[in-house]
């Protein structure tokens, strides 16, 4: 078994993998930051008051706790990347430490979730562009916010991201570095605005600009703060840190990946945690939570986001620039998402669990077939979402993330037994401290299990076909069928 694992290890780390080694350490950090920080930081930090009524003033605290939980994940990725760093990212970590079937089935679920996420991003991105256009050309903004405008714009964005990837990973790396700068500048504008203005000043702006009374809004806050809401908000905001996985998929296109990927993930988490917590503290300094909750409950959701609230204090040109910056941030999130989606499919094909043509590379050394399949399915999700309002498969992405957490934890615990070659190849200091490694793995299992429960329980009331548990079981069933089908094909070649 050790020889088989060593062969797998060599194959996935070989320079002959075919992908271009064009990503620098700054590109990997850019991928992580670009995937972690999307429009959610501008939107969800405020809208969570409606998603989880009763969270109240605890949003910054939730983000701090979630950062601590994400630190466990980051250290886990760091440890695994010392053993193997390839295009399959966390799929390689799980499949090599727990076995091929477990890793494949879990990541089939993850792949469908990633595909749904890209489709949903393409559905939401036009609304941010429309909001920016409203400040410049109202007619164009209204068209883009319509169903046909959303579809046309969303499809254009998906295939624009596809085209950038097809041209080569170097172009993706350049764009995510630019996006990282835009993210920090946009966030910094909100942070400075938030800390330099207070609730009294916001009340005056709302009264003069929108004829809204702060006392009226506060009276319509739907729920009082509760610690139950605090725990319900943990999985909602935790997955703001889920983009860490994108950096793991850069392993096949990064020179010296074992060192670069692991360290980059730790840097990304530190940068993003500071940004998130500072952003939330600034937002709620400027806009007291009862006002935000009241805006949501009284039908003024368009104002209940950081961009709109900060825009009340900014010059018009800067407000327009910030809005377009946020729209760009939404689009750039597709780039790392599409990278993870395509490299996962590429790794499946190299392992022989899906058709081999999906591993084909273009002359520019990009997995063009895998990219095309992913873009087509994401386009279907976009169309379905525009027609129904809910992206099928999106709920499974959150639960799949929790399952992957638990699987990575089990991999940490059982790696010396189930994957001795992988464990022997690991050069990190953690291999010498079995108790600490087992503790880290156990924490990952507990975090994954706890988040999974917190995700499933609130969804019980939803229709069964949109329930994340049903979707996970459906996609896992597809994974089992594919694995058994292709495993039978591999038996003769293995025997020979």
C-alpha positions in Angstrom: 0.0 0.0 0.0 2.9 2.4 0.8 4.3 1.9 -2.7 1.0 2.7 -4.2 0.7 5.9 -2.2 4.2 6.9 -3.0 3.5 6.4 -6.7 0.4 8.6 -6.4 2.4 11.2 -4.5 5.1 11.3 -7.2 2.5 11.6 -10.0 0.7 14.5 -8.5 3.8 16.5 -7.7 5.7 15.7 -10.9 6.7 18.7 -13.1 5.3 16.6 -16.0 1.8 17.3 -14.7 1.5 19.6 -17.6 0.2 22.7 -16.0 2.1 26.0 -16.3 4.1 26.9 -13.2 3.2 30.6 -13.5 1.7 31.4 -10.0 4.0 33.3 -7.6 3.5 33.4 -3.8 1.8 36.8 -4.2 -0.6 35.2 -6.8 -1.5 32.4 -4.4 -2.2 35.0 -1.6 -4.2 36.9 -4.1 -6.2 33.8 -5.0 -6.9 33.2 -1.3 -7.9 36.8 -0.5 -10.0 37.1 -3.7 -11.9 34.0 -2.8 -12.3 34.9 0.8 -13.4 38.5 0.5 -16.2 39.0 -1.9 -19.3 41.2 -1.9 -20.3 39.3 1.3 -18.2 41.5 3.5 -20.0 44.6 2.1 -23.4 42.9 2.1 -23.7 40.1 4.6 -22.1 42.0 7.6 -25.3 44.1 7.6 -27.8 41.6 6.0 -27.0 39.0 8.7 -29.4 41.0 10.9 -32.2 39.7 8.7 -30.7 36.3 8.0 -30.3 35.6 11.8 -32.6 37.9 13.7 -31.3 38.6 17.1 -27.6 38.6 16.3 -27.7 42.3 17.2 -24.3 43.8 18.2 -22.5 40.4 18.2 -21.4 40.4 14.5 -17.8 41.4 15.2 -17.5 38.8 18.0 -18.9 36.1 15.7 -16.3 37.0 13.1 -13.5 36.7 15.8 -14.7 33.3 16.9 -15.0 32.1 13.3 -11.5 33.4 12.6 -10.3 31.2 15.5 -12.1 28.2 14.0 -10.7 29.0 10.6 -7.2 29.1 12.1 -7.6 25.4 12.8 -8.4 24.8 9.1 -5.5 26.9 8.0 -3.0 25.0 10.1 -4.5 21.7 8.8 -4.0 22.9 5.2 -0.5 24.0 6.1 0.3 20.5 7.5 -1.1 18.6 4.5 0.7 20.9 2.0 4.0 19.7 3.5 3.1 16.2 2.2 1.5 16.9 -1.2 0.7 20.0 -3.1 -1.0 19.6 -6.5 -3.8 20.8 -8.7 -6.3 18.7 -6.8 -5.9 20.8 -3.6 -7.9 19.5 -0.6 -9.2 16.6 -2.7 -5.7 15.2 -2.8 -5.4 15.7 1.0 -8.5 13.7 1.7 -8.2 11.0 -1.0 -4.6 10.3 -0.2 -5.1 10.2 3.6 -8.5 8.4 3.9 -8.7 6.5 0.6 -9.7 7.2 -2.9 -13.4 6.4 -2.6 -14.0 8.6 0.5 -12.0 11.5 -1.1 -13.8 11.3 -4.4 -17.3 11.0 -3.1 -16.9 13.9 -0.7 -15.4 16.1 -3.4 -18.0 15.2 -6.0 -20.4 16.9 -3.5 -18.0 19.7 -3.1 -17.6 20.1 -6.9 -21.4 20.4 -7.4 -21.5 22.9 -4.6 -18.7 25.0 -6.2 -20.5 24.9 -9.5 -23.7 26.1 -7.9 -21.8 28.9 -6.1 -20.4 30.2 -9.4 -23.9 30.1 -10.9 -25.3 32.0 -7.9 -22.4 34.5 -8.0 -23.3 35.2 -11.7 -26.9 35.7 -10.6 -26.1 38.2 -7.8 -23.3 40.1 -9.6 -25.6 42.0 -12.0 -27.5 43.4 -9.0 -24.3 45.0 -7.7 -23.5 46.3 -11.2 -27.0 47.6 -11.5 -26.7 49.4 -8.1 -23.5 51.1 -9.4 -25.2 52.0 -12.7 -28.1 53.6 -11.0 -25.8 56.3 -9.8 -24.8 57.0 -13.4 -27.5 55.9 -15.8 -30.7 54.8 -14.1 -32.2 53.2 -17.3 -29.2 50.9 -17.7 -29.3 50.0 -14.0 -33.0 49.1 -14.3 -32.4 46.9 -17.3 -29.6 45.1 -15.7 -31.7 44.4 -12.6 -34.4 42.8 -14.7 -34.6 39.1 -15.3 -33.3 39.2 -18.9 -30.6 41.7 -17.9 -29.5 39.4 -15.0 -29.3 36.4 -17.3 -27.5 38.2 -20.1 -25.0 39.8 -17.8 -24.5 36.7 -15.6 -23.8 34.5 -18.7 -21.4 37.1 -20.0 -19.5 37.1 -16.6 -19.3 33.3 -16.5 -17.8 33.0 -19.9 -15.6 36.0 -19.4 -14.1 34.2 -16.4 -13.8 31.1 -18.6 -12.0 33.0 -21.3 -9.5 34.5 -18.8 -8.7 31.0 -17.5 -8.4 29.5 -21.0 -5.9 32.2 -21.9 -3.6 31.0 -19.1 -3.2 30.9 -15.3 -0.7 33.8 -15.5 -3.5 36.1 -16.5 -5.7 34.9 -13.6 -2.8 35.5 -11.2 -2.4 39.0 -12.5 -6.1 39.8 -12.1 -6.4 38.4 -8.6 -3.4 40.5 -7.5 -5.2 43.6 -8.9 -8.4 42.4 -7.2 -6.6 42.1 -3.9 -5.6 45.8 -4.1 -9.2 46.8 -5.1 -10.6 44.8 -2.1 -8.4 46.5 0.4 -9.0 50.0 -1.0 -12.8 49.5 -1.1 -12.8 48.0 2.4 -10.5 50.7 3.7 -12.9 53.4 2.4 -15.7 51.8 4.4 -13.6 51.3 7.5 -12.4 54.9 7.6 -15.9 56.2 6.9 -17.3 53.9 9.6 -14.9 54.9 12.3 -15.1 58.7 11.5 -18.9 58.8 11.7 -21.4 57.7 14.3 -25.0 56.7 14.7 -26.2 60.3 15.3 -24.7 61.5 12.1 -26.2 58.5 10.2 -29.6 59.3 11.7 -29.3 62.8 10.2 -28.3 61.5 6.8 -31.2 59.0 6.7 -33.7 61.7 7.7 -32.5 64.2 5.0 -31.6 61.8 2.3 -34.3 59.1 2.6 -36.8 60.6 5.0 -36.3 57.8 7.4 -36.4 58.2 11.2 -33.7 56.3 13.1 -36.1 55.9 16.1 -38.8 54.5 13.8 -36.3 52.0 12.3 -35.0 51.0 15.7 -38.5 50.4 16.9 -39.0 47.9 14.0 -35.9 45.8 14.7 -37.4 42.4 14.6 -35.7 40.7 17.5 -33.7 41.3 20.7 -30.1 40.1 20.9 -29.7 36.5 22.0 -26.9 34.0 22.4 -28.9 31.4 20.4 -28.7 33.8 17.4 -25.0 34.1 18.1 -24.5 30.3 17.6 -26.9 30.3 14.6 -24.8 33.0 13.0 -21.5 31.1 13.4 -21.9 28.9 10.2 -23.5 31.8 8.3 -20.4 34.0 8.7 -17.8 31.2 9.1 -18.0 30.4 5.4 -16.7 33.9 4.7 -13.4 32.1 5.5 -14.1 29.1 3.3 -12.1 30.6 0.4 -8.9 29.4 2.1 -9.4 26.2 0.0 -8.8 28.1 -3.2 -5.1 28.5 -2.3 -4.7 24.7 -2.0 -5.8 24.3 -5.7 -2.8 26.4 -6.8 -0.4 23.7 -5.9 -0.1 22.3 -9.4 0.8 25.7 -10.9 3.2 27.1 -8.2 6.9 26.5 -8.1 8.1 25.2 -4.7 4.4 24.6 -3.9 5.0 22.7 -0.7 6.5 25.8 1.0 4.5 28.5 -0.8 0.9 27.1 -0.5 1.0 26.4 3.2 2.6 29.7 4.2 0.3 31.7 1.9 -2.7 30.2 3.5 -1.6 31.3 7.0 -0.9 34.8 5.6 -4.3 35.0 3.9 -6.1 34.1 7.1 -4.3 36.7 9.1 -5.0 39.4 6.5 -8.6 38.5 6.1 -9.4 38.1 9.8 -8.1 41.6 10.5 -10.0 43.0 7.6 -13.3 41.3 8.5 -13.3 42.3 12.2 -12.1 45.9 11.5 -14.8 46.2 8.8 -17.6 45.0 11.1 -16.5 47.2 14.0 -16.5 50.2 11.7 -19.9 49.4 10.2 -21.6 49.0 13.6 -19.9 52.1 14.9 -21.4 54.1 12.1 -24.8 52.2 11.9 -26.2 50.8 15.2 -27.6 47.3 14.7 -31.3 48.3 15.5 -31.1 50.8 12.6 -29.8 48.1 10.2 -32.4 45.6 11.4 -35.1 48.2 11.1 -34.1 49.0 7.5 -34.4 45.3 6.6 -37.7 44.7 8.4 -39.3 47.9 6.9 -38.4 46.9 3.3 -35.3 49.2 2.8 -32.9 46.3 2.2 -31.1 48.3 -0.6 -29.8 50.6 2.2 -28.9 47.8 4.6 -25.4 47.2 3.3 -22.0 48.7 4.0 -21.6 50.3 0.6 -24.9 52.1 0.6 -24.5 53.3 4.2 -21.0 54.5 3.8 -22.0 56.1 0.5 -24.3 58.5 2.4 -21.1 60.2 3.7 -19.0 60.0 0.6 -18.7 62.5 -2.4 -20.8 61.3 -5.3 -17.8 60.4 -7.4 -16.3 58.3 -4.6 -19.6 56.6 -3.9 -19.9 55.6 -7.6 -16.3 54.4 -7.6 -16.9 52.3 -4.5 -20.0 50.8 -6.0 -18.2 49.8 -9.2 -15.3 48.5 -7.1 -17.7 46.2 -5.2 -19.2 45.0 -8.5 -15.7 44.1 -9.7 -15.1 42.3 -6.4 -18.1 40.1 -7.0 -16.9 39.2 -10.5 -13.3 38.4 -9.5 -14.7 35.9 -6.9 -15.6 33.7 -9.9 -11.9 33.4 -10.9 -10.6 31.4 -7.9 -14.0 29.6 -7.8 -13.6 28.4 -11.4 -10.0 27.5 -10.7 -10.9 25.2 -7.8 -13.8 23.7 -9.8 -11.7 22.9 -12.9 -8.6 21.7 -11.0 -10.8 19.4 -8.9 -12.3 17.9 -12.1 -8.8 17.6 -13.6 -7.6 15.6 -10.5 -10.6 13.3 -10.7 -9.8 12.6 -14.4 -6.1 12.0 -13.6 -7.1 9.5 -10.9 -9.4 7.8 -13.4 -12.8 8.4 -11.7 -14.3 10.5 -14.5 -13.7 10.4 -18.3 -10.0 10.9 -19.2 -10.7 13.7 -21.7 -11.4 16.0 -18.8 -7.7 15.9 -18.0 -6.8 17.3 -21.5 -4.8 20.5 -21.5 -4.8 23.2 -24.1 -1.6 24.5 -25.8 -1.6 27.2 -23.1 -1.5 24.4 -20.5 -5.0 25.0 -19.1 -7.6 22.3 -18.4 -9.9 23.7 -21.1 -12.3 20.7 -21.2 -12.8 20.7 -17.4 -13.2 24.5 -17.5 -15.9 24.2 -20.3 -17.9 21.5 -18.5 -17.9 23.6 -15.3 -18.9 26.8 -17.1 -21.8 25.1 -18.9 -23.2 23.6 -15.7 -22.7 27.0 -13.9 -24.6 28.6 -16.7 -27.5 26.2 -16.2 -27.5 27.0 -12.5 -27.7 30.7 -13.3 -30.7 30.1 -15.6 -32.4 27.9 -13.0 -31.8 30.5 -10.3 -33.1 33.4 -12.4 -36.3 31.5 -12.9 -36.8 30.2 -9.4 -34.9 32.5 -7.2 -32.9 29.7 -5.5 -29.8 28.0 -6.7 -30.1 24.3 -6.7 -27.0 22.8 -5.1 -26.0 26.0 -3.3 -27.1 24.7 0.1 -25.0 21.6 -0.4 -21.9 23.7 -0.8 -22.1 24.9 2.8 -22.8 21.4 4.2 -20.1 19.9 1.9 -17.6 22.4 3.5 -18.4 21.1 6.9 -18.0 17.5 5.8 -14.6 18.2 4.2 -13.6 19.8 7.5 -14.4 16.5 9.3 -12.7 14.4 6.7 -9.5 16.5 6.9 -9.6 16.0 10.6 -9.9 12.3 10.3 -7.1 12.4 7.7 -4.8 14.1 10.3 -5.6 11.4 12.9 -5.3 8.3 10.7 -2.7 9.4 8.2 0.2 7.4 9.8 -1.9 4.2 9.6 -3.9 4.6 6.4 -1.2 6.6 4.4 2.2 5.9 5.8 4.0 7.1 2.6 2.1 10.4 2.8 3.0 10.8 6.4 6.6 9.9 5.9 6.8 12.5 3.1 5.6 15.3 5.5 8.5 17.5 6.6 6.6 19.8 9.0 7.4 19.9 12.7 3.9 18.7 13.5 4.7 15.1 12.5 6.9 14.8 15.7 4.0 15.7 18.0 1.4 13.0 17.8 -0.8 14.3 20.6 -1.0 17.8 19.0 -1.7 16.4 15.6 -4.5 14.2 17.0 -5.9 17.2 19.0 -5.9 19.3 15.8 -7.7 16.5 13.9 -10.2 16.1 16.6 -11.0 19.8 16.6 -11.5 19.7 12.9 -14.0 16.8 13.3 -15.8 18.7 16.0 -15.9 21.9 14.0 -17.1 20.1 10.9 -19.8 18.2 12.8 -20.9 21.2 14.7 -21.2 23.4 11.6 -23.0 20.7 9.8 -25.6 20.4 12.5 -26.0 24.2 12.6 -26.4 24.3 8.8 -29.0 21.4 8.6 -31.3 22.3 11.5 -32.5 25.7 10.2 -33.1 24.2 6.7 -35.6 21.5 7.9 -38.5 23.9 7.2 -37.5 24.4 3.5 -38.8 22.2 0.6 -37.0 18.8 0.6 -35.4 19.3 -2.8 -33.7 22.5 -1.5 -32.6 20.9 1.8 -28.8 20.6 2.0 -28.9 17.1 3.4 -30.9 15.9 0.4 -28.6 17.6 -2.0 -25.5 16.2 -0.4 -27.0 12.6 -0.5 -27.9 13.1 -4.1 -24.5 14.3 -5.2 -22.8 11.7 -3.0 -24.9 9.0 -4.7 -23.6 10.3 -8.1 -20.1 10.0 -6.7 -20.5 6.4 -5.6 -22.0 5.4 -9.0 -19.1 7.1 -10.9 -16.4 5.6 -8.6 -17.8 2.0 -8.8 -18.1 2.3 -12.6 -14.6 3.5 -13.2 -13.1 1.3 -10.4 -14.2 -1.8 -12.4 -12.4 -0.5 -15.5 -9.2 0.0 -13.5 -9.2 -3.6 -12.2 -7.8 -5.3 -15.4 -5.1 -2.7 -15.9 -4.1 -3.0 -12.2 -4.0 -6.8 -12.4 -1.8 -6.7 -15.6 
